[in-house]
Amino acid sequence: MSNPSDLLHAELRPYLRGYPTASVCAAMTWQGALHVEGLRGKGTPPATDALFSLGSLTEVFTAALLAVMVEQGNVRLEEPLSNLIPSGLLNDEVARSITLEQLATHTSGLPHLPPNLAAAPRNPDDPFGGYSASLFGEFLRDYHPRQPPPRPSSESFLGMGVLGHALSRRMALNYGHLMRDVLCKPMGLVDTTARVTEELAPRLLQGHTARGKPVPPWTFPALPGGGALHSTVGDVMRFLETNLGRGETSFTRPLFRMQAPRVKAGPIQRGLGWNVSKVRGKDVVWRSSVMGGYVGFMGLSVAADAAVVLLADHGWSLFAALRGRVPLEAPGLTLMSRFLP
């Protein structure tokens, strides 16, 4: 295995060249050896404890919340929404039959975004900020799917928002407090939060466009399960190391179960919240995100006993967006492949 720093610099060179003012924090672990580094094309590299918005990497943590709550006996994977959301809010029989597992594997049939998102006050700087609990409630009351689940797996940000809402209802706690009490605090994820506190705020890197223009923070008042979390590479790596089996069995067991491929989704498969790709015959479990001026990648392989986290504070360029290429996804997957036996 090459020097981890050389490996990282080699794989991230194209990204840093394309986004010269982007701050990147990276963490890699291989067979218990951890490497953490801040990188930047031009200027001072960021501190490795910098805080980033996780964007849709949040979805993996929401699915982890589900897996841990199943382990604790608070919910069942096959439990339908009819058991968690009152009929006054979700009254369609087909919609009420959607299970928690279907939400976590994107097979619920829910659209990617809320159909009534345009009814929220328009704010390009914070597109979900005006999507209130009352608009979310209106969507649930008016939702009448044409076909019963499960449907072919198709990415649904809304579905993950519904999952976070359902779990919050079961435990009578808001999403942020539920995440803190069930997952973050017991696992020692001290910097992972749905709300950036005054204490954490100085470490938060602002998101930017591809050209380096600052992007105001995105907020998710009604759909925190889809994108509300913030974290550091150190915390995300601690979460991934638990997925690799390091930690208490009350967490390692449910997080390991999340990784099992459950449904096909084109060239990949999906576990609970995770994408699963075959690389050189081995399962690599991963997720990438580009949202609100940030991009991120996290991946792991139990077979290689390895994991990678890449977080950056610049969104994608039009060129990357048109090609559907999430920045950091290709280098993340290439780094993962280097660790495979």
ABEGO torsion letter per residue (X at the ends): XBBAAAAAAAAAAAAAAABAABBBBBBBBBGGBBBBBBBBABEBBBBAABBBBAEAAAAAAAAAAAAAAAAAGABBAABBAAAABBAAABABAAAAABBAAAAAAGAAGBBABBAAAAABBBBAABAAAABBAAAAAAAAAABBBABBOBBBBBBBAAAAAAAAAAAAAAAGBBAAAAAAAAAAAAAGBAABBABBBAAAAAABBBBBBAAGBBBBBBBBAABAAAAABBBBAAAAAAAAAAAAGBEBAAAAAAAAAAABBABBBEABBBBBGBBBBBBGGBBBBBBBBBBGGBBBBBBBBAAAGBBBBBBBABBBBAAAAAAGBBBGAAAAAAAAAAABX
